[in-house]
Amino acid sequence: MIIVTGGAGFIGSNLVASLTRADQLMRSEVAVIDWLGVDDKWRNLGSSQFLHLVPPEEGLDFLNRHRWEIEAVVHLGALSSTTETDGDRIARWNIQYSIDLADWCFERGIKFCYASSAATYGDGGEGFRDDDGLDYLSKLRPLNLYGWSKHAVDLALARRGFFADRHSQIIGLKFFNVYGPNEYHKGAQQSTVSHFHRQIKETGRARLFKSYRAGVANGEQLRDFVSVKDCVILIRAVLEKEFPSGLYNIGTSQARSFNDLARAVFAAMGREPQIDYIDMPESLRDRYQYYTQSQSKGFLLSHRYLSLEGGVNDYVKNHLNCQDPYL
């Protein structure tokens, strides 16, 4: 049995759907650990077949009861808003819960794959290397509470020696800017692709933040945009193969501008680009990443990522434009 925390969330539900879909020759038995809340988040699991649905506060007890059945834990659950301000909630669920799960798996020799984030790199001044050495990690300065919480977990596991241990598999995946189906419950935290699609559908125009950095034109802020479908393929590769413990970037290694992204959405919707540049909230200006680009370890670079245009076209035409956009 594979445990997926955050299995009703964005990346998690895509993974659960992939692991349990009926057309697979060998499906995996999956238990989901997550909250559903009071909105339509449950729809993310509409096409999936899972054995158990467990609230996070009961997660460790569930693992103990089923410890002989568990082959891997994929920990994707987190408070993911980059504007979250409740440090105590973040500390409990993003930091301590993650460390507790890692400890539980390490002690039992069970594969543990967890979501870190490109937000750990801060302004990128130290580069975007998926280096899990303490010398490098100690130099990173995340720009928001969410990024700091993910970085705190990376540091804690590195200090415990988990990444250097060759008798276990403790693998952190640093996701860059992920977009794709089943993110609709995230509200303002949905990907820019989803926001652009809604804006264009309602007004015929897309809105981008102005640049507040010399030498960077409006809309030319750069991100490494990656389809959730690529993320699922790579998580499955980690589950199915023997990878050394450590941190791994999940990104295309190609930074593209928000202007490029907007044009890709317009093209997928069959419309001419019409872009407005709006003021960035002052509260974000000193915490804004102007550039991210994955630098990945060699044996993940062999994966051929969807291009920005191809991934956006698939998302728009096969999900956002559909009456039922879910998987």
N, C-alpha and C positions, 0 to 999 in steps of 0.2 A: 504494500500500500504506500502511495505517495501522499504526503501531507502538503497542502498548499495553503499557507496563510495569506489573507487578502484575496482568497480565491473567488470572491464575488466582485472584486474590484476590476480595474482596467486591465493591467497586464495579467493578473491572476486569472480572470475569467477566460481570457483568450487561451491561456495555458491549459486550464481545466477542460475547455472545449476540445482542444487538440488532443489531450491525453485520453479523452473518453469518447471521441466521436466514433460512430458506428461503422465507418468504412475502414477502420484500421484492422489489420490482421491480429495484432496483439494490443488490446486496450489495457490501460493501467487502472487499477482500483484507486480511487482518489477520495480523500477526506478533505473538506474545506473548513478552514478556521477563519471566520469573519463575522462582522456584524452586517445585517441587511438594512437597518434603519427603517425609516417610515416613508421613504420615497420609492422610486422605481428601480433601485439598485438590483432587486431580485431578478429583473429581466435579463441581467447579464448571465444568469445561470439557466436561462430558459431552454437552451439546447443541450445542456450537459447532464450527464448521468454520474452522480457521485454517491458514495456510501454514507457519508456523515456530514452534517453541517453543525459546527461547534462554535459557540461564542469565544472570543479570545481569552476572556478571563478564566475559562475552563480548559484552555488549550494544553497546558502542561499536565494536568490531571488526565486528559484524554491520551496524551502521548504515553504516559506511564501505564495506563490500562491496556494499550495496544502495542507496547514496545516491541513485541516479538514479530509483529506483522509489518513494521515500518522499514522501508528500504531507503527512503530519502525524505528530507524536509526541505521544501522550497518556501522561503520566508519572504513574501512580497507585501505583507500587510504593514501599514504605517499610517500615521497622520501626515498626509502628503502635501498639505497646503504650504506654499512657500511664504505665505503671509501669516501663518499661525503665530500667535503671540503667547500662548499659555505654555511656559517653559516646563511646568510640572507635568502636564499631560504628555508633552513631547518626551521628557525624561523617562516617564513610566513606560510608554508604549513604543517609542522609536529606539530608545537606548537600552533600558534594562530588560525589556521583554526580548529584544534581539539577542542580547548577551546570554540571557537564561536559556534560550533555545539553542544557541551555539554550544554552550557548555553541555547541555543535555545530549546533543548529538555527538560531540567530541568524546565524551565519557563512554559512549556506547559504540563508537566506530561507525556511526550512521552519517551518510553524506548530507551535508548542509550547504544549501545554495541560497544566498540572501541578496536582497536588493540594496545596493549602495546607490550613489548618484553622482552625476557630473557636477552637482552643486557643491560637492566637497572641494572642488578645485578653486573656488572663489573667483577672483578676477583673472585667473589663468597665468598669473605672474611666475609661477613655478612650473608652468607647462601642464600638460594633460596626460602624463605617463601613468599607466596602471602599475605603478611601482608600489609594492607592499612593504618596502623596508621602512623602518622607523625613522631613519635619517630624512627620507623624503617626505613621509607622511607628516612629520612634525613641523614641516615648513608650510603646509597648506593652511589657508585662512578662509573658510567659508564666509559668505556674505549674508546669510540669513539663518534663522533658527533651525529650519528643516535641514539645510546643508550641514550645519554644525552637528546635528544629531546623528546624521549618517556617518560623518567623519569620526565622531566619538566612538561609534561601534567599530569602524575600521581600525582605529588606534587601539582600542581595547583588545581586539582579537590578535592584532599584531604583537602587542605586549605580552599576551598569553603564549605566544609562540605557535599559534594555530596555523599560520600561513607557512611556517617553516617545517611543520611536521609532515613527514612523508608517509605516515601510516594512517592518515585520515584525509578526508576531503572536505575542507572548509573553504567555500568559494564565494567571494563577493563580486557582484556584477554592478559596475558603475554605468547605469543607464544614462544616455544623453537625452535629447529632446524627442520623446516618443509620441507618436500620433497613431490613431487607428480606431476601429470600432470598440464599443462598450466603454467609452469614456464619458457617456452622457450624464451620468450621475455626479460628475465632478464639478458642475456649475462653472464658476469663474476659472477653475483650475483645468478646464479642458484644454486640449492643444490649440495652438493658433490656427491650425487647419479647420477645426470645427468652428471656431469663432469667425474666421473669414467666411466660411460657407454660410453661416447664419446672416452675417452682415450683408453679404452680396445678395442673398435671397431676398432680404427685407428691403434693402436700399439701392442695390446695384453697385455699391462701393465697398471697399475694404479700408479699415483704419489701422494705421501703424504709428508707433511711438516715434516722435522726433528724436534725433540724436543730440546728446549733450556732451559729446566728446569731439575735440578738434581732430580733423582728418577723417572722420566717419560721417558720411552723408546720411540723410534721413532714410531709414529703411535698409541701410547697408550694414546694420548690426548682424553679426554672423552666428549661426548655430549649426550644430551637427544634428540634423533632423533624421530620425530613424523610425521605420514602420514597426508597429507592434508585432507584425507577422514575422519580421526578422528576429525580434527579441525572443519570440516563442521557439523558433527554430534553434536558436543558440542555447536557450535554457534546456531544451530537450537534448541537445548535444552534450551538455554538461551532465545530464541525468543518465545518458546512455553510454557515455565513454568515461575513461579514467583521465581526468585532468589533474594536474598538480594543484594543491591548495594555493590560494592567493587571490589577488584582486584582478579583475579583467574589465576593460572598457567595452561597452556595447554601443557602438556608434559606427557610422559609415566611414569615418576618417576623412570626410570631405565637408568642410564648412560651407554653408550656403546662406545667402542673405534673406531677410524677411521679405524683401522685394521679390526675390526669386520664388519664395513660397507663395506669396499672394498671386503672382502671375500663374503659377501652377494650378492654383485653385480656380482662378478665372478660366483657364484653358479647359480644365476638367468640366466646368459648368457651361462651356461654350459661349463665353462672354469676353468682351474686350476689357482689359484692365482699367480700373478707375480707383485710384488710391489717394486717400487723404492722410496727412501726417498730423497727429494730435500731440498735445503736451503730455509728457510723462508725469505721473504724480510725484510730487517732491519727495514723498516717503520712499520711493523706489530708486531715486536717482543715484544715491551713493551705494546702492546694493545691487546694481544692475550689471549683469554679465554682457559685455559687448562682443565676446568671441568665445566659442567653444569648438574644439575639434578633437575627436578621439585619437589617441595614439595607442594602438592595441598590440597585445602580444601576438607573435607570429602565427600560432596555430588557430587563432580565431580570425585572422585576416584572410584565410582561404575561403571564408564564406562570402558569397557574392550577394551583396546587399541590393535591395530595390533602389533604383534611382529616386531622387526626390520627385521628379515628374511622374514616374511610374507608380510609386507608392501613393502619392496624392490622388492620382487618377483612379486607382483602385478603390481607395477609401471613399472618394466622392461618388463615383458611379455605382459601386456595389454596396454602399452602406448609406451615406448621408443623403443621397438622392432617393433612397428607397422608403416606402411606407413603413416597413419594419427594418430599422437600420442595424438591429442586433445580429450577432453571429447566428 
